[in-house]
Amino acid sequence: MHLATYVGLLDTAERSLADAFRLVATNDAVEPDVARTCESLAAASDRHVERLAPVVARYGHRDGVDARPPGLATTHHGGPGLLRDLLDVYVLASFVDLTWTIVAHAARGLRDSALLDVAESCEQDTDRQLVWLRARVKHSAPRVLIPAR
């Protein structure tokens, strides 16, 4: 069963997403409200990891595909750097979101209602993370990319 591969991938990706949100919160150009929101969104990914723990115990955590999802190793400087950081986190959150979709479909195939509940709930949370990231990028882009006159 290859579900263990994707459960492991999800576990790794959610941890990376939490770390990425926390890293963005430390960017020198980040505003206090953005830092607080990033910390809150990181905590949501931490909860996903906790909810995934019984799934990992039941199905395993196996490497079989590239287990390194896109991530964020360091922040970039200034407003343009923050915009890039948000873009990188968006890519990672999209990866997490689609991986939850894959696991949810597997849960349906297995008729595993407990796994389906976790997958659907966490996927909804991830959707909210994506909505915030998209809105923040739209808000920041004009201020960062167009010089003041």
Secondary structure, DSSP 4 states (H G I P E B T S, - for coil): --HHHHHHHHHHHHHHHHHHHHHHHT-TT--HHHHHHHHHHHHHHHHHHHHHHHHHHHH-----S-------SSPPSHHHHHHHHHHHHHHHHHHHHHHHHHHHHHHHHHT-HHHHHHHHHHHHHHHHHHHHHHHHHHHHHHHHHS---
